[in-house]
Amino acid sequence: MQQGGGILVVGADGMIGAALAERFVSTGVNVVRTTRYGGRGSLPLDLAIHPAGWQIPAGLSVAFLCAAITSTKECCDHPETTRVVNVDGTVALASHLAAAGVRVVFLSTNLVFDGSAPFSQTDAPTCPRTAYGQMKAEAEQGILEHGNLACVVRLTKVIGPPLPLLAHWRDSLNRGEPIHPFSDMVMAPVSLSFATMALASIAKTNVCGIFHGSASEDVTYAEAARHLADRIGADCDLVQSIRAVESGISLEHIPQHSTLDGTRLTSEFGLTAPSALLAIDELAQSWTNL
Ligand SMILES: NC(=O)c1ccc[n+]([C@@H]2O[C@H](COP(=O)([O-])OP(=O)(O)OC[C@H]3O[C@@H](n4cnc5c(N)ncnc54)[C@H](OP(=O)(O)O)[C@@H]3O)[C@@H](O)[C@H]2O)c1
C-alpha cells in the first residue's frame, strides 16, 4: 500500500464501500471505516454535519469517498438537502483530508455526461442531465482542485450481490413471476469485484486525476434481464420488456449511451473490465456461491 499508510473508507456500509473495505482487510491493510451513525467497528461521520471538523485518525494515506445519496430520484426531488451531502459535505471533507496530506479518491459516475455519445473520454467536458449527475460533476470539480492529492473514479453501473434491482429480478423469476425491464435504457455494468480491484490498484500508487471503469459495451436492461434469466435457469418468457418512456415512471433523463472510455485503467494498471454480460455472469455465479 502507498507509503504503508492506512485506508479510510467513508460510507463503509454502502455496497461499494463495504466490499472495498473487505478487500483491503483481506490483504492485511489497516482500514478505518466510517458510516453515518458509527458503531459495529466504524466511526460516525455524517456528510451533512460539519465534516470539515471531523477528527481525522492518524496514519491514513488514502481516503475513499464512497458515501453519497445515490438515488437519482431523491436528488431530483430534494435537490437542496441532497446537495448538502453530495456536494458541500463531500467537498468539505475532501478538502479537510487533503489539508492533512491524505490522498482522496472520489467515486463518481457516467451520469456526469449526457450519454449522447459512447465511450466518453476522461477529459471530455461534463454535461449532466440529472440532478445527481450535476452534483457529482460539481463535487468532482471541487475535489480535483487538490491536484496530486485527488483522484476521481467514474464508474458505470456497478453490479454486485446486494444490488436490489437484479436481486428483485432473480427472486421474481425464481417464483415464476414476470419482470418488466426497460428495452430503451442501457447499462455498461462492471462487477463489484472489478470496481474494488480498480479502486485498490489506484490506492497503491500516487496517480491523480480522472479514471473510468466501464464495460466494453452497453446492453439494454431487457438484454441484461434475459441473460440473467438464462444464467439462473429461469423461463426467459417471464422477461417481458417495456419501454421506459411508456412505463409511467417519471425519469429525469434516459441516456442513449452509458459507456466510458477506460483506456487509462488499462494502460496504467493493466485492468480492462469484462464485457457487460460477463459481469452479469459473475453476479449469477456469486449468488450460487452464497
Ligand atoms: N453502485 C453504482 O452503480 C455506482 C456507479 C457509479 C458511481 N457510484 C458511486 O459510488 C459510491 C458508492 O456507491 P454505492 O452503490 O455503494 O452506494 P450506496 O450503496 O447507496 O451507499 C452509499 C452510502 O452513503 C451513505 N450516506 C448517505 N448519506 C450520507 C451522509 N449524509 N453521511 C454519510 N454517509 C451517507 C449511505 O449510508 P446510509 O446507509 O446510512 O444511508 C450509504 O451507506 C457513491 O458515491 C456512488 O455515487 C456508484
The ligand as an SDF file (V2000), in Angstrom:
LIG
                    3D

 48 52  0  0  0  0  0  0  0  0999 V2000
  -23.3720    1.4930   -7.4470 N   0  0  0  0  0  0  0  0  0  0  0  0
  -23.1590    2.0330   -8.6380 C   0  0  0  0  0  0  0  0  0  0  0  0
  -23.6270    1.5110   -9.6720 O   0  0  0  0  0  0  0  0  0  0  0  0
  -22.3150    3.2700   -8.7650 C   0  0  0  0  0  0  0  0  0  0  0  0
  -21.9310    3.6790  -10.0450 C   0  0  0  0  0  0  0  0  0  0  0  0
  -21.1550    4.8390  -10.1730 C   0  0  0  0  0  0  0  0  0  0  0  0
  -20.7870    5.5470   -9.0480 C   0  0  0  0  0  0  0  0  0  0  0  0
  -21.2070    5.1300   -7.8130 N   0  0  0  0  0  0  0  0  0  0  0  0
  -20.8040    5.9190   -6.6540 C   0  0  0  0  0  0  0  0  0  0  0  0
  -20.0840    5.0850   -5.7790 O   0  0  0  0  0  0  0  0  0  0  0  0
  -20.3500    5.4710   -4.4300 C   0  0  0  0  0  0  0  0  0  0  0  0
  -20.8320    4.2600   -3.6550 C   0  0  0  0  0  0  0  0  0  0  0  0
  -21.9850    3.7430   -4.3150 O   0  0  0  0  0  0  0  0  0  0  0  0
  -22.8500    2.5650   -3.6840 P   0  0  0  0  0  0  0  0  0  0  0  0
  -23.5970    1.9240   -4.7720 O   0  0  0  0  0  0  0  0  0  0  0  0
  -22.0180    1.7620   -2.7530 O   0  0  0  0  0  0  0  0  0  0  0  0
  -23.8880    3.4340   -2.8520 O   0  0  0  0  0  0  0  0  0  0  0  0
  -24.8510    3.0070   -1.6420 P   0  0  0  0  0  0  0  0  0  0  0  0
  -24.9040    1.5330   -1.5030 O   0  0  0  0  0  0  0  0  0  0  0  0
  -26.1010    3.7800   -1.8560 O   0  0  0  0  0  0  0  0  0  0  0  0
  -24.0680    3.5760   -0.3940 O   0  0  0  0  0  0  0  0  0  0  0  0
  -23.9530    4.9580   -0.1660 C   0  0  0  0  0  0  0  0  0  0  0  0
  -23.6210    5.1290    1.2840 C   0  0  0  0  0  0  0  0  0  0  0  0
  -23.5920    6.5360    1.5510 O   0  0  0  0  0  0  0  0  0  0  0  0
  -24.1080    6.7130    2.8290 C   0  0  0  0  0  0  0  0  0  0  0  0
  -24.6210    8.0560    3.0860 N   0  0  0  0  0  0  0  0  0  0  0  0
  -25.7440    8.6250    2.6040 C   0  0  0  0  0  0  0  0  0  0  0  0
  -25.8970    9.8450    3.1390 N   0  0  0  0  0  0  0  0  0  0  0  0
  -24.8620   10.0420    3.9670 C   0  0  0  0  0  0  0  0  0  0  0  0
  -24.4650   11.0870    4.8170 C   0  0  0  0  0  0  0  0  0  0  0  0
  -25.1870   12.2050    4.9810 N   0  0  0  0  0  0  0  0  0  0  0  0
  -23.3200   10.9610    5.5370 N   0  0  0  0  0  0  0  0  0  0  0  0
  -22.5800    9.8390    5.4410 C   0  0  0  0  0  0  0  0  0  0  0  0
  -22.9210    8.7930    4.6780 N   0  0  0  0  0  0  0  0  0  0  0  0
  -24.0350    8.9010    3.9400 C   0  0  0  0  0  0  0  0  0  0  0  0
  -25.2370    5.7150    2.9460 C   0  0  0  0  0  0  0  0  0  0  0  0
  -25.4760    5.4930    4.3090 O   0  0  0  0  0  0  0  0  0  0  0  0
  -26.9110    5.0210    4.8580 P   0  0  0  0  0  0  0  0  0  0  0  0
  -26.9210    3.5460    4.5610 O   0  0  0  0  0  0  0  0  0  0  0  0
  -26.8450    5.3650    6.3040 O   0  0  0  0  0  0  0  0  0  0  0  0
  -27.9430    5.8040    4.0850 O   0  0  0  0  0  0  0  0  0  0  0  0
  -24.6560    4.5110    2.2270 C   0  0  0  0  0  0  0  0  0  0  0  0
  -24.0070    3.6420    3.1060 O   0  0  0  0  0  0  0  0  0  0  0  0
  -21.3750    6.5980   -4.4920 C   0  0  0  0  0  0  0  0  0  0  0  0
  -20.7020    7.8330   -4.4270 O   0  0  0  0  0  0  0  0  0  0  0  0
  -21.9770    6.4510   -5.8670 C   0  0  0  0  0  0  0  0  0  0  0  0
  -22.4100    7.6780   -6.3620 O   0  0  0  0  0  0  0  0  0  0  0  0
  -21.9570    4.0090   -7.6410 C   0  0  0  0  0  0  0  0  0  0  0  0
  1  2  1  0
  2  3  2  0
  2  4  1  0
  4  5  1  0
  4 48  2  0
  5  6  2  0
  6  7  1  0
  7  8  2  0
  8  9  1  0
  8 48  1  0
  9 10  1  0
  9 46  1  0
 10 11  1  0
 11 12  1  0
 11 44  1  0
 12 13  1  0
 13 14  1  0
 14 15  2  0
 14 16  1  0
 14 17  1  0
 17 18  1  0
 18 19  2  0
 18 20  1  0
 18 21  1  0
 21 22  1  0
 22 23  1  0
 23 24  1  0
 23 42  1  0
 24 25  1  0
 25 26  1  0
 25 36  1  0
 26 27  1  0
 26 35  1  0
 27 28  2  0
 28 29  1  0
 29 30  1  0
 29 35  2  0
 30 31  1  0
 30 32  2  0
 32 33  1  0
 33 34  2  0
 34 35  1  0
 36 37  1  0
 36 42  1  0
 37 38  1  0
 38 39  2  0
 38 40  1  0
 38 41  1  0
 42 43  1  0
 44 45  1  0
 44 46  1  0
 46 47  1  0
M  CHG  2   8   1  16  -1
M  END
$$$$
